[in-house]
Amino acid sequence: MKYTFIIFSLLLTCGCHWLKSEKEAITPEEVAVAFSKAIGNLDYSKAAYYSEKETAKLIETMGYLADAMPREKKLEAQEKAKFIQAATCSITGNVANCNVCCDENGVNSPEAITLRLQDNGKWRVFIDKSGNAPGDDEAATEEE
């Protein structure tokens, strides 16, 4: 009887842990929120997961730089991440531009997050090293 109780307790503990696992972010809004929360919580490996391959490399580099941040700045970023609730996205073809809501004053983030739909059907954050969003190629050509 004693062993039955122990086995039952272990199964219950493992089962509850499984139930609490996070749901996969699917929509552009969910991906933008998950990415923003990960960045705010200084979880750069999770943020990289929600990014395209090239962007993930940039995010991992940010993680190394964040290690040098003062403790107060890290705590401030984590505190701000608690306010991130939702995102509003406008989708054009396979590109979504998302504004993340909110900070402690209920104001959207000033910078939009750009996502692209991947071949596997998943939305992933895209940051171009040159600062251009997808679709800006034509605008860059016109400026030259």
C-alpha positions in Angstrom: 0.0 0.0 0.0 2.9 2.3 0.9 4.5 1.8 -2.6 1.2 2.4 -4.3 0.9 5.8 -2.6 4.4 6.7 -3.7 3.9 5.7 -7.3 0.6 7.5 -7.4 2.2 10.6 -6.0 5.0 10.5 -8.6 2.5 10.0 -11.4 0.4 12.9 -10.2 3.4 15.2 -9.9 4.6 14.3 -13.4 1.1 14.6 -14.8 0.5 18.0 -13.4 3.9 19.2 -14.7 2.9 18.0 -18.2 -0.5 19.8 -18.0 1.3 23.1 -17.1 3.5 23.0 -20.2 3.2 26.1 -22.4 1.1 25.9 -25.5 2.9 26.4 -28.8 2.6 29.9 -30.1 0.9 29.6 -33.5 -0.6 32.9 -34.7 1.6 35.9 -35.4 0.1 37.6 -32.3 1.0 34.7 -30.1 4.6 34.5 -31.5 5.1 38.3 -31.1 4.0 38.1 -27.4 6.0 35.0 -26.7 9.1 36.6 -28.3 8.7 39.9 -26.5 8.2 38.1 -23.1 11.3 36.0 -23.7 13.4 39.1 -24.6 12.0 40.9 -21.5 12.8 38.0 -19.3 16.3 37.8 -20.8 15.5 34.3 -22.0 17.4 34.6 -25.3 17.3 30.9 -26.2 13.5 31.0 -26.1 13.5 34.2 -28.1 15.8 32.6 -30.6 13.3 29.7 -30.9 10.7 32.2 -32.1 13.1 33.7 -34.7 14.3 32.8 -38.1 17.8 31.3 -38.3 19.7 34.5 -39.1 17.7 36.4 -36.5 18.3 33.7 -33.9 22.1 34.3 -34.3 21.6 38.0 -33.5 19.4 37.1 -30.5 22.1 34.7 -29.2 24.6 37.5 -29.5 22.3 39.8 -27.5 22.3 37.1 -24.8 26.1 37.4 -24.5 25.8 41.2 -24.3 23.0 41.0 -21.7 25.3 39.0 -19.4 27.2 42.3 -19.0 24.1 44.3 -18.1 23.9 45.7 -14.6 21.6 43.7 -12.3 19.2 46.6 -11.9 18.7 46.8 -15.7 18.0 43.1 -15.8 15.4 43.4 -13.1 13.9 46.4 -14.8 13.5 44.4 -18.1 12.0 41.5 -16.3 9.5 43.8 -14.5 8.4 45.3 -17.8 7.9 41.9 -19.3 5.2 41.2 -16.8 3.0 43.8 -18.5 3.2 42.3 -22.0 -0.3 41.0 -22.8 -1.2 40.9 -26.4 -0.2 42.0 -29.9 -2.0 43.4 -32.9 -0.7 42.3 -36.3 -1.3 43.4 -39.8 -0.6 40.7 -42.3 0.4 41.2 -45.9 1.1 38.0 -47.7 3.7 36.1 -45.7 4.8 39.1 -43.6 3.2 40.3 -40.4 4.0 43.6 -38.6 3.0 43.4 -35.0 2.6 46.0 -32.2 3.0 44.5 -28.7 0.9 45.8 -25.9 1.5 47.0 -23.2 3.9 48.6 -20.8 3.1 49.6 -17.2 1.2 52.7 -18.5 -0.9 50.6 -21.0 1.0 51.9 -24.0 2.0 49.8 -27.0 5.7 49.2 -27.7 7.0 51.9 -30.1 8.7 49.4 -32.4 6.8 46.9 -34.5 8.0 43.3 -34.6 8.2 41.8 -38.1 7.4 38.1 -38.6 7.6 36.0 -41.7 5.6 32.8 -42.4 8.0 29.9 -42.9 7.7 27.0 -45.3 6.7 24.8 -42.3 3.7 27.1 -41.6 5.2 28.7 -38.5 5.5 32.4 -38.0 9.0 33.5 -36.9 10.5 36.9 -36.0 12.6 38.5 -38.7 15.3 41.1 -38.0 17.4 42.2 -41.0 20.9 43.2 -40.1 20.6 46.2 -42.3 17.5 47.3 -40.5 15.1 46.7 -43.4 11.9 44.8 -42.9 10.8 42.2 -45.5 9.4 44.1 -48.5 11.6 47.1 -48.0 13.8 46.0 -50.9 11.8 48.1 -53.3 12.0 51.1 -51.0 15.8 50.7 -50.7 16.1 50.5 -54.5 14.1 53.6 -55.0 16.2 55.6 -52.5 19.4 54.8 -54.5 
